[in-house]
Amino acid sequence: MTATTAHLPRSETGASEPSRPEPATAARTGRTPHERLCPPMPGDRAVGWLAPLFVAVTAGILRFWRITEPRGLYFDEVYYVKDAWGLMTAGYEINSKTCDGPAYVVHPPFGKWLMAASQWLFGYVDCAGTPHGSPELGWRFSSALAGTLAVLVLARAARRMFRSTVLGCFAGLLLSMDGLEFVQSRIGILDIFLMTGIVIALACLVHDRDDGRRRLADRLDRAAAGAGPPPADRRFGPRLGLRPWRLAMGVALGASMGVKWSALYTIVGFAALALAWDVGARRTAGAHSPVLGALRRDLPGWLTGCVAVPVVTFLATWTGWFVTDGGWYRDRYGHGFLAAWHGWWDYQMEVLHFHEGLSDSHPFRSTPMSWLVLGRPIAYFYSSPAYGTEGCTAVNGCSREVIALGNPAVWWGGTAALVGSLALWVRARDWRAALVLVGFGSAFLPWLLFPSRTMFFFYALPSLPFLVLGLTAMAGLALGPRDASETRRLAGALSVGVYTVIVVLLFAYFYPILAAEVIPYSSWRIRMWFPGWI
């Protein structure tokens, strides 16, 4: 297992990528197509799975431990848990006040279907308020599972991106030790499903990049072994056939949009990256017209994986609404096929108007720029146990809180890493820096377009994985190449190690106010670093 990316060709380390050879001279570099297009993966395949699994299992233990606390519904669980129960029992969201008829809801149903599945397995509270099984476990289990899965998938994706198991585990550890991701993994609301779907799509996108370049190299090798490629292939590059990882990315993106509409921006960003990488691969392979080659050879598959599949998947998440008769606007225009589509479209337009006009005041309302500096986290739950109650042993009383607060070392360091990623892309055109910037931008920047809208810090959750990947890129640079001096490598390892320890210690420090532990009020107060945190 290697701690650096130094075993890669320099063009893949991100440290000092040289200019790519022009198409006309690419074949004269002396490197085979596989050497130009397919840098080797680490050879530690078993450890490459076991180490990320260990990080994910650790994250899972933290998320599932005392997951039923606090008892009962808190924050927006009062909405989504009841919606999920309606889906489980009727196939559509039911009006929780009357226990009959449709409820008007403003988010697609897929995330609530996931919550409904875990309620069916472990327990729920019916519309009359009667508990069945273990209700809190029922409506929070799927969130914890999604948050844990995101850690594993991001660790594996980072391993593939940086060709290093250590850096992959570093990325997984940072995500697992972030307070916002931790809290969202332990509450029955939607955003953890949105983030996890985007992480899965990210992993599929990275895998598709590798798979497409491998297919391209294989076809070039076969052409070189024969009579040479036909003129069209010399100009455009060969056809690559079916791209299964691109289709999987489309499914993940469509499912993410089936949780919240905001995934649409990530669909646009990932689609642009996929097409740009197709052009870059054909240019590196020596195609004389790489842009036309990508449009002629890759565009049909791109349209399928980046447009058609997400749309079909998104529509599939509404199956329950279409196959039943009781959903909101379901029978507004009658019972036929076209009438159902007409009602569904009106429903979507009504939801769009709701989101455009949402400007209610709220004590924890925040602005997007404040998210990066943790300016206004959200107190989901707070109580003040008196001495001798709920395990409080402090004479002056105790505090018990669940606050959606990011790990300062991750968010503040990740924001700085965005600047480093931008410099890395400008200087070296590193594709991983492009992924960090485009992924973060598509998840974060659109919120800046709606300054009057009511927004909350947890809206920033989908941008967190890209901050983590930016930090991972900077850690790779700090560790340095394999042929660096021992002093240089030791200094890099120490700096990354110290940073990792700080991340873990900060998570441990804030853990009591993330997990609703009863602590003395004085202990709670010293964790409120800024007035905006209270």
N, C-alpha and C positions, 0 to 999 in steps of 0.2 A: 504494500500500500504506500503510495507516494503522497507527500503533502504539497506537491507543487504541480504545475502544468509544464514543467521544464522538459519532460520527455517528448513533447510535441514539436513538430516543425515550428519555427519562430512565427510563421504567419498565423498559427493557431493559438499562440500564447496570449495574444493581446498586448504583449509588452512592446514589441517593435515590429509590427507587421509591415513587410516591404510592399512596394507597389506591385500589383498583379501584372504579370506579363501581358502584353497586348495579344489579342487572339492570333495574330499572324505568327507570333514568336512563341506562343505557349508550348507548342510541341517540341521546341528546341531547347527547353530548359533542362532536359535530361531526366526529368521525373516522370514516372508512370502516371496514368490517369488516377489510379488509386492513391498515389502519394500526393497528388495535387488536390484531390477532392475529399479524401477520406482519412483524416488523421486517426491514428489508432486509439481505441478505448483502453483504459487501464486493464492490466491482465488479471487483477484480483477479483474475478467474477463472484466467487462465493462471499468474500468479504464485502464486495460491492453491494450485495443484498443484505448480509447479516448486520453490517454496521448501521445502515439507514433504518433497518427494522428495529434495531436496539433503540435508536433515537425515537422512533415512532412509538414503540411500546412504552418508553418512559413518558412521552407526551400523553399517551392514552391513560396511563395510570394517574397522572396529575389531573386529567380532565374528568375521569370517571369517579375519582375519590370524592366522596361526599357530594355527589352531583345532585342529590335530592334536596340539598340545602341552598337557599332558604325554601321552606315548605310553601306550598301554594303557588299561585300565579303572581308574577311580578313584572313590572314594566310592560312591554308590548306582548308578553305572553297572553295577556287577557284577550287579545285579538286573534293571534295566529293559532293558538291551541284550540280555540273554539272553532275556528275555520277548519282546522285539520280534522276535528271530530265530525264536522258536517260532511267533509269529503269521505271519511271512513264509513259513515252510516248511510249517506244519500248520494254520494258522487258529486255533490256541489256544496258550496258554503251555505250554511243555514243561518237564518236570523236567530241569534242566541237569546234575544229578549223574548221572543214569542215561541221559540223552539219549533217554528214552522215557517215555511216559505223561504225565499232566497235572501241572502245577505249581499249587500253591495260592498264589494271589496276592490282594492285598487292595486293589487299585485297578482301576477299569474299564479297558477295553482301548484307548480311542481314542488317547490320547497315545502308546502303544506302537505302534499302527498307523502313526502319523506317522513314528516312528523306523524302523519296518520299511520304509516306503516309501523313505526315504533310504538305508538299508542296501542295499536292492535296487538302487538306482541307483549307489552309490559303493563299497560294500564292507562286509564283515562278517567275523566270526570264527565258524566253525561250532561245533557242540556238542563236536566233538573237539579244538577249539583251533586249527584250521587257518585262517590268515588268507586272505581273498579280497579283491582290490582294495585300497582304502585304508580299512581298518576304522574308524579314528578319525573320518575325514571322514564315513563312512557313518552312524555313530550320533550325530554331533554336528551334521550339516548342518541337519537339520530344526529343531533347537533354535535355531540361529543365524538361520535364516530366519524362524522365529516371532518371535524377539526383535526382529528388524529390522522385520517387518511391524507389530508393536505400536507402534513409534515412529511410523511413517507414519499409522496409523489414529488414534492418539491426537492427533497434530498436526492432522489434518483434523477430528476431532471437536471439539477445543478451538477451532479456527477457527470452526466453526459455532456453538458455545456462546457465544463471546465476540464474534463478528462482527468478528474481527480476524486477519489472516494473521500478523502479528507475534506476537501472543499464542499462536496455534496453533503456530508454530515454536518459541516459548519452551517450551511444554509438551513438544513432541517432543524438544527439546534436553535438557531436564532428565531425561526418561526415558532417553535414550540415554547420558547421562553418569552414570548411577547404577551403582555397583559391583555391587549385588546383581542388577539386571537384566542387566548385562553378563556376570557369571559364570554365571548360570542360562542365558544364551543360548549358552554354550560348553561345556555338559556334557550328557550324555545322560540326563537325568532329567525328570520330568513337569511340574514347576511352571511352566515358561515357557509351556507349552501352555495350562495353566489360566489364567494371567494374560492371554495373548493372546486367548483366547476371550472372557474377560470384557470386554476392551477393545473387541473387535468388537461384542459385545452392547451395550456402552455407546454406541458410535457409532450403532448401529441405533436405540437408544432415543431418542437426541437427534434423529436424522433423522425418526423417527416422530412426535415431538412437533411438529416444524416442518411435516411433511407433513399431520398431522391438523388443525392450525390453518389451514393453507392451504386444505384441503378445506372446512373449516367456513366460512371467509371466502368462498370461491367460491360455496357454496350460499346463503349469506346475500345475496350480491350478486345472484344470479339471482332469488331471491325478491323482493328489493327492486325489481328491474326489471320484475317482473310485477305481479300483483295483491296481493302480500304473502304472507308465509308462512302456511300453515294453522295453526289454533289449536294443534295438537299441537306443531308446530315452534316456535311462540312460547313454549310452556311448556317444552319439553325441548330444543329445538335440533334441527337436521336430522340425518338419518342420514348417515354418512360413507363407507359402502361398505367395500371391502376395504382393509386396512392392510398392504401388503407389507413395509414396514420393521418392523412389529411381528412379522410372521411370521419375518422374517430374524433378529430379536432372539431369538425363541424357538429357532430352530435353533442359533444361537451359544451360547445358555445350555445347551441340551440337550447340545451337543457338549462344553462345558466340564465339565458334570457327568459326561460320559463319560470325562473325564480323571481327575477327583477328585470325590468326593461333596461336598466342601465348597462347590462351586458352588451347591448347593441354597439356601444362605442368600442368595446374590446373586439367584437367581431370585425369591425372596420379596421382597427389597428392590426390585428393578426392577419387579416386578408391582405393588407398592403405589404406586410413583412413577407408573407409567403411568396407573393409575386416578385418582390424585389430579390429575394433569395434565389428564386428560379432564374432570374436574369443573371445574377452573380455566378451561379453554378455553371451556366452555359458559357459565360465569359471565361471563367477559369478553365473550363474544359477545352477552350480554343475555338468556339463557334465564331464565325465571322460576323454574324448579326445576332447577338445574344438577346436583344430586346425583341426583335421580330420572332426569334426562335421561341422565347417564352410565350409570346402571344399565340403563335401557331401551334406549338406542341403542348404547352401547359395550361393554356387558358380554359379549355373545356373542363379539365379536371379541377382547376381552380374554381370555376363557377359552380361546379357540383359540390365540392367540399366546403367552400367558403360562403356560398350563397344558398344553394338549393337545400343542402342537408340541414343547415341551421334553421331555415324557414320551416321545413317539414317537421323537424324535431320540436320546434317551438309550438307548432300547431298540435302536435301529438300530445303535448302536456295538457291540452284542453280537452282531451278525450272524454273525461267525466262530464264536462259541461255539455258536450255535443250529444252523448248517448243517453242522457237523462232529459227530463222535461221541466225540471224545477229551477234551474239556474237563473241568475239575474239576466233579464232580456231574452231568455232562451226561446220563449214563445211569443215574443212581442209582435211578430209578423206572421204568426201561424206555426204550423208543425212541419212543413216541408223542408227539403234540403236547402233550397235557396233562401227560404225564410229564416232558417237557423243562421246561415252565414250573414244575412243582413242584420239580425239581432246581435250577433257576435261583433260585427264591425262597429255598430253603434255603441256597444259596450266599450270597445277599445277607445273610441273617440271620446267618450265620456271620461274614461280614466285619464286619458291624455290631458284633457282640460283640467281635471282635478290636480294633476301634478304641476301643470303650468301655473296654476293659481294658488298653490299652497304657500301661504305666507303668515300662518298663525304664530303668535308669540309663544315662547317656551323658555323656561329657566335654563335649560341646557342647550339652547340653540347656539350654533357656532358657524364660523365661516371657513371655507376650505383652506385658506392660508394658515389659519390657526391650527389645523389638524397636524401639520408637519412639526409644529413646536409643542404639541400637546397643550394647547392653550385652554381648551374647554372640554375635558372628559365628561362622561355622563354617569351620574349616580343612579344606577338602576334600582338599588335597594338600600335603605338605611334605617336602622333602629338604634335606640339608646337604652340598652338593658341596665337596670338599676343594680346596685350592689346586692348580691345574693340571688339574682335571677338570671336564668339562661347561662349559668356558669360564670357570671361576672364576679371577680374577686377584688375589684378596685373600689375603694371607698367612695371615690369621686364619680363613680359610674363608668360605663363602658360604651363602646361603639361597635356596630356590626354593619358592614357595608359590602355591596358589590358595585365597584366602580369600573367602568370601561376605560381603562387607562393604559396606553401603550407603554412599552419598556423604553425609558428615555434613551438608553444607549442605542437601541435599534432605530427609533424614529429620528433622533437628532443625528446619529451617525449615518443613517440611511439617506437623510436629506443631503448631507455633505457628499455622500457617495454618488448622488445624482450628478453633481458637478464633476466629480471624477470620471463618471461614465461618459458625460458629454465630451470631456477632454480626450478620453480614450477613443471615442468614436471619431472625433475630428482629426486626431493625430494618426490613428491606425485603421480607421474604418472597421473596427472590431464588431462583428455581427452580434456578439453577446451584449455589448454596450447598446447597440441599436434595439435589441429586445427589451432591455431594461428601460430605456427611454420611451419607446413606443408603448410598451405595456403599461408603464406608470402613467404616461400622458393620457392614454385612452381611458384609464380608470379614474384619473384625478381631474384633468383639465376641463372636461365638460361641465363640471360643477361650477366653474368660474363664470360660465355663461349665464347663470341664474342667480345674480347677487341678492335678489329680494326673496328668494325661496327659503322656506324653513329647512334647515339642514342640521345634521348631527354628526358627531365625530365618527360613529360607527359606519357612516357612509364611506369612510376612507379605507375600510378593511380590504377591498379588492386591490388596492394599490400596495398593500404591505408586502406581498411576495416579491414585487419588483424592487422595493427598497432593500429587501433581504438579498436579492441577486446582485444588486449594485454593491452592497457590502461584501458579498462573496468575491466579486471581481476585484475589489480593492484588496481583499485579503490575499488573493492569488498574486497580485502585484507585490504586496509586502513580503510574501514568502520568497519570491524571486525565482530565477531559473536554477536548474540543477547544477549548472557549471559555475555558479557564483561562488565567491569565497566563503569559507566556513563562518567567518565573522559576519558577513552579509546575511547568510542564511539563518544564523543563530539570532541575529537582531530581528529579522523578519518573523521568525517563529515565536520569539518572545513577545513581540508587539501583538501578534494575532492571539497568542495565548492569554495575554493580560486582558485584551479586549473581551475575549470569550468569558473569562472569569467575571469581569464586570457585568456582563449581560446576565449571567446566572445569578450573581449576588443581588442584582437589582430586582430580578424576578422574585427571589426568595424574600427580599425586603418588603416588596409590595404585596406578596401573596396573601397576607391576612385580609387586606381590603379588596382583593379580587375574589376571594372565596367565602365571604360572609363569616369569617371567624370573629368570635367575641374577644375584643382586646380592650385594654384600658383606653379611656378617652384621650389621655396624654399621648399614648402610642399612636393612636389614629391621627392626632393633631400634627405630630412631627412628620407624618407622611404626606401632609397637605403642603407641598412645597410652594405653591403659588396660590394667590387668592382665587384664581379661576378654577382651581380644583375643588373648591368647597361648594 
